[in-house]
């Protein structure tokens, strides 16, 4: 796709540079939780997911201030991703996949070259 979102936005918004997330940067124009998170045994990629659903699945009461404020999923994405990262680091990738995949969360193990 040759970065079409970034180029199109750049050419149509006064040529401003994108503001990337400072924490676990994944995409300049996507909110939390989109990103890659370290687990006990590798990395877990999580795509676009409503914060309330993910908070429930991860048992993250810390995300309560963001639950009903979708705009904060972008404006506070660094804070939200830091909270999620601390939780993901407590289990293995397979343990998280067993929780997230049945709930239709778009996620996957980040593969190494040999894998």
Backbone as JSON, one array per atom type, in Angstrom:
{
  "sequence": "XXXXXXXXXXXXXXXXXXXXXXXXXXXXXXXXXXXXXXXXXXXXXXXXXXXXXXXXXXXXXXXXXXXXXXXXXXXXXXXXXXXXXXXXXXXXXXXXXXXXXXXXXXXXXXXXXXX",
  "N": [[0.82, -1.2, 0.0], [2.14, 1.11, 0.14], [2.33, 3.17, 2.08], [0.0, 4.8, 1.84], [-1.9, 6.22, 3.44], [-0.36, 7.94, 5.03], [1.03, 9.48, 3.11], [-1.1, 10.61, 1.61], [-2.45, 12.07, 3.6], [-0.41, 13.84, 4.36], [-0.09, 15.33, 2.0], [-2.49, 16.64, 1.89], [-3.02, 18.14, 4.16], [-1.68, 20.53, 4.64], [0.94, 19.79, 4.58], [1.95, 18.95, 7.0], [3.94, 17.16, 9.35], [3.38, 13.79, 10.48], [2.23, 13.08, 13.82], [3.6, 10.89, 15.82], [2.95, 8.24, 18.15], [4.54, 8.21, 21.32], [5.07, 6.0, 22.82], [5.66, 2.69, 22.16], [5.29, 2.97, 19.37], [3.25, 2.53, 16.58], [1.51, 3.26, 14.46], [0.89, 6.33, 12.98], [-1.68, 7.35, 12.75], [-3.53, 5.84, 14.13], [-5.39, 4.82, 16.99], [-4.87, 3.81, 20.46], [-5.6, 0.4, 21.14], [-3.72, -0.25, 19.21], [-0.8, -1.8, 18.27], [2.42, -3.3, 19.11], [3.27, -5.56, 21.61], [5.39, -6.58, 24.29], [5.45, -9.89, 25.47], [5.77, -12.61, 27.85], [7.25, -14.43, 26.38], [7.92, -13.44, 23.87], [6.53, -11.38, 21.29], [3.38, -9.72, 21.03], [1.03, -8.73, 18.72], [-1.51, -6.34, 18.57], [-4.46, -5.31, 17.09], [-6.84, -2.82, 15.92], [-9.15, -2.3, 18.43], [-11.93, -2.01, 20.57], [-11.49, -0.19, 23.54], [-13.01, -0.7, 25.98], [-13.79, -3.41, 25.65], [-11.31, -4.74, 25.45], [-10.2, -4.02, 27.91], [-11.86, -5.41, 29.69], [-11.29, -8.09, 28.96], [-8.58, -8.25, 29.57], [-8.65, -7.81, 32.21], [-8.3, -5.18, 33.26], [-8.7, -2.78, 35.26], [-7.49, -0.34, 35.43], [-7.91, 0.94, 33.06], [-10.33, 2.14, 33.23], [-10.86, 5.02, 33.3], [-10.82, 5.62, 30.59], [-12.69, 4.16, 29.25], [-15.33, 5.0, 28.33], [-14.74, 7.07, 26.69], [-14.01, 7.48, 23.74], [-12.45, 9.3, 22.18], [-10.25, 9.68, 23.76], [-8.8, 7.42, 23.37], [-7.12, 7.92, 21.34], [-5.95, 10.44, 22.0], [-4.81, 9.92, 24.48], [-3.19, 7.8, 23.97], [-0.54, 6.93, 24.49], [-0.44, 6.63, 27.29], [-2.46, 4.71, 27.65], [-1.46, 2.54, 26.14], [0.83, 1.98, 27.61], [-0.25, 0.99, 29.99], [-1.54, -1.31, 29.02], [0.71, -2.68, 28.04], [2.13, -3.33, 30.37], [0.45, -5.26, 31.44], [0.27, -7.25, 29.42], [2.85, -8.23, 29.49], [2.82, -10.05, 31.55], [2.06, -12.63, 30.9], [2.35, -15.52, 28.69], [2.51, -15.57, 25.07], [0.78, -17.53, 23.95], [-0.98, -17.9, 26.1], [-2.27, -15.41, 26.12], [-3.39, -15.41, 23.53], [-5.22, -17.47, 23.8], [-7.12, -16.22, 25.35], [-7.82, -13.86, 23.96], [-8.34, -14.44, 21.18], [-10.77, -16.1, 21.04], [-12.59, -14.12, 21.66], [-12.76, -12.62, 19.44], [-10.77, -10.7, 19.03], [-8.52, -8.9, 17.12], [-5.48, -10.1, 16.82], [-2.09, -11.3, 17.06], [0.72, -13.51, 17.22], [3.95, -12.16, 16.96], [6.05, -13.11, 14.53], [9.3, -14.63, 14.27], [12.1, -14.5, 11.99], [12.94, -17.23, 11.37], [10.58, -18.56, 12.06]],
  "CA": [[0.0, 0.0, 0.0], [3.1, 2.21, 0.0], [2.05, 4.24, 3.04], [-0.93, 5.74, 1.22], [-2.54, 7.12, 4.41], [0.59, 8.96, 5.45], [1.28, 10.38, 1.98], [-2.33, 11.34, 1.3], [-2.66, 13.05, 4.66], [0.65, 14.85, 4.25], [-0.33, 16.18, 0.84], [-3.78, 17.32, 1.99], [-3.22, 18.88, 5.42], [-0.67, 21.57, 4.81], [2.26, 19.15, 4.61], [2.41, 18.75, 8.38], [4.45, 15.82, 9.63], [2.52, 13.06, 11.42], [2.66, 13.0, 15.21], [3.57, 9.49, 16.24], [2.9, 7.92, 19.57], [5.87, 8.11, 21.92], [5.22, 4.69, 23.46], [5.36, 1.55, 21.31], [4.73, 3.56, 18.16], [2.88, 1.57, 15.55], [0.92, 3.95, 13.32], [0.64, 7.72, 13.36], [-3.09, 7.74, 12.67], [-4.4, 4.88, 14.82], [-5.44, 4.97, 18.44], [-4.62, 2.62, 21.28], [-4.4, -0.3, 21.56], [-2.96, -0.69, 18.05], [0.64, -1.83, 18.51], [3.11, -4.56, 19.41], [3.52, -5.57, 23.05], [6.2, -7.71, 24.74], [4.89, -10.89, 26.38], [6.84, -13.35, 28.52], [8.04, -15.26, 25.47], [7.96, -12.87, 22.52], [5.75, -10.16, 21.09], [1.99, -9.88, 20.63], [0.47, -7.59, 18.0], [-2.94, -6.13, 18.79], [-4.98, -4.35, 16.13], [-7.89, -1.94, 16.4], [-10.03, -2.98, 19.37], [-12.51, -1.08, 21.54], [-10.83, -0.25, 24.85], [-13.79, -1.4, 27.01], [-13.73, -4.86, 25.43], [-9.97, -5.2, 25.8], [-10.03, -3.84, 29.36], [-12.53, -6.53, 30.34], [-10.56, -9.33, 28.68], [-7.28, -8.21, 30.25], [-8.91, -7.49, 33.63], [-7.56, -3.95, 33.49], [-9.47, -1.69, 35.84], [-6.75, 0.91, 35.21], [-8.4, 1.59, 31.85], [-11.67, 2.69, 33.5], [-11.05, 6.42, 32.89], [-10.85, 5.74, 29.14], [-13.71, 3.26, 28.71], [-16.43, 5.66, 27.62], [-14.2, 8.28, 26.06], [-13.26, 7.02, 22.57], [-11.44, 10.26, 21.72], [-9.04, 9.51, 24.58], [-8.03, 6.27, 22.89], [-6.09, 8.52, 20.51], [-5.23, 11.52, 22.69], [-4.06, 9.35, 25.62], [-2.75, 6.47, 23.53], [0.7, 6.51, 25.16], [-0.8, 6.15, 28.63], [-3.24, 3.47, 27.51], [-0.58, 1.47, 25.69], [1.72, 1.63, 28.72], [-1.04, 0.14, 30.89], [-1.71, -2.6, 28.35], [2.02, -3.34, 27.96], [2.46, -3.93, 31.68], [-0.39, -6.45, 31.63], [0.66, -8.27, 28.43], [4.14, -8.79, 29.92], [2.65, -11.02, 32.65], [1.7, -13.97, 30.4], [2.93, -15.92, 27.4], [1.7, -15.27, 23.9], [-0.31, -18.5, 23.84], [-1.98, -17.61, 27.14], [-3.08, -14.27, 25.66], [-4.18, -15.81, 22.37], [-6.34, -18.27, 24.31], [-8.11, -15.29, 25.89], [-8.22, -12.83, 23.01], [-8.89, -14.94, 19.91], [-12.19, -16.47, 21.12], [-13.38, -12.9, 21.78], [-12.64, -11.94, 18.15], [-9.8, -9.61, 19.05], [-7.51, -9.05, 16.08], [-4.17, -10.16, 17.46], [-1.26, -12.4, 16.54], [2.11, -13.6, 17.64], [4.9, -11.61, 16.01], [6.94, -14.22, 14.19], [10.7, -14.38, 13.98], [12.41, -14.93, 10.63], [12.86, -18.69, 11.2], [9.19, -19.03, 12.19]],
  "C": [[0.86, 1.26, 0.0], [2.75, 3.42, 0.86], [1.03, 5.25, 2.53], [-1.59, 6.68, 2.22], [-1.61, 8.27, 4.77], [0.83, 9.96, 4.32], [0.06, 11.22, 1.65], [-2.59, 12.42, 2.35], [-1.65, 14.18, 4.56], [0.35, 15.84, 3.11], [-1.6, 17.01, 0.97], [-3.99, 18.08, 3.3], [-2.11, 19.89, 5.68], [0.74, 21.04, 4.96], [2.84, 19.06, 6.02], [2.93, 17.32, 8.53], [3.52, 15.12, 10.6], [3.11, 13.08, 12.82], [2.5, 11.56, 15.67], [3.44, 9.38, 17.75], [4.33, 7.81, 20.09], [6.15, 6.72, 22.47], [4.77, 3.59, 22.5], [4.68, 2.0, 20.03], [4.44, 2.5, 17.11], [2.37, 2.28, 14.3], [0.54, 5.35, 13.76], [-0.83, 8.07, 13.46], [-4.04, 6.74, 13.32], [-4.27, 5.03, 16.32], [-4.97, 3.7, 19.14], [-5.82, 1.7, 21.12], [-3.47, -0.71, 20.43], [-1.45, -0.63, 18.33], [1.16, -3.23, 18.79], [3.58, -4.49, 20.86], [4.38, -6.78, 23.43], [5.43, -8.59, 25.73], [6.06, -11.61, 27.03], [7.77, -14.06, 27.54], [8.09, -14.72, 24.04], [7.11, -11.62, 22.47], [4.36, -10.5, 20.57], [1.54, -8.6, 19.94], [-1.02, -7.53, 18.26], [-3.39, -5.04, 17.83], [-6.07, -3.5, 16.77], [-8.91, -2.73, 17.21], [-10.64, -1.94, 20.31], [-11.87, -1.27, 22.93], [-11.69, -0.94, 25.9], [-13.72, -2.92, 26.88], [-12.37, -5.41, 25.85], [-9.73, -5.09, 27.3], [-10.68, -4.99, 30.12], [-11.75, -7.83, 30.17], [-9.22, -9.4, 29.42], [-7.42, -7.96, 31.75], [-8.13, -6.24, 34.05], [-8.48, -2.83, 33.97], [-8.81, -0.34, 35.65], [-7.23, 1.65, 33.97], [-9.78, 2.22, 32.03], [-11.83, 4.15, 33.07], [-11.21, 6.62, 31.38], [-12.02, 4.99, 28.5], [-14.74, 3.95, 27.83], [-16.01, 6.96, 26.97], [-13.36, 7.89, 24.84], [-12.21, 8.01, 22.06], [-10.14, 10.1, 22.51], [-8.2, 8.33, 24.11], [-6.93, 6.74, 21.95], [-5.27, 9.54, 21.31], [-4.39, 11.01, 23.86], [-3.46, 8.0, 25.25], [-1.46, 6.01, 24.19], [0.41, 5.95, 26.54], [-1.53, 4.82, 28.57], [-2.34, 2.31, 27.12], [0.41, 1.05, 26.78], [1.02, 0.71, 29.72], [-1.19, -1.25, 30.3], [-0.39, -3.37, 28.32], [2.39, -4.01, 29.27], [1.68, -5.23, 31.88], [0.03, -7.57, 30.67], [1.95, -8.96, 28.86], [4.01, -9.87, 30.99], [2.33, -12.43, 32.19], [2.43, -14.27, 29.1], [1.98, -15.54, 26.27], [0.53, -16.23, 23.79], [-1.38, -18.28, 24.9], [-2.87, -16.45, 26.71], [-3.94, -14.64, 24.46], [-5.39, -16.64, 22.79], [-7.45, -17.4, 24.88], [-8.68, -14.39, 24.8], [-8.87, -13.36, 21.73], [-10.35, -15.37, 20.01], [-13.12, -15.25, 21.23], [-13.32, -12.05, 20.51], [-11.78, -10.68, 18.19], [-8.77, -9.88, 17.96], [-6.14, -8.96, 16.74], [-3.4, -11.34, 16.87], [0.1, -12.35, 17.19], [2.96, -12.94, 16.55], [5.94, -12.68, 15.77], [8.37, -13.74, 13.99], [10.96, -14.83, 12.54], [12.35, -16.45, 10.47], [11.43, -19.22, 11.28], [8.42, -18.76, 10.92]]
}
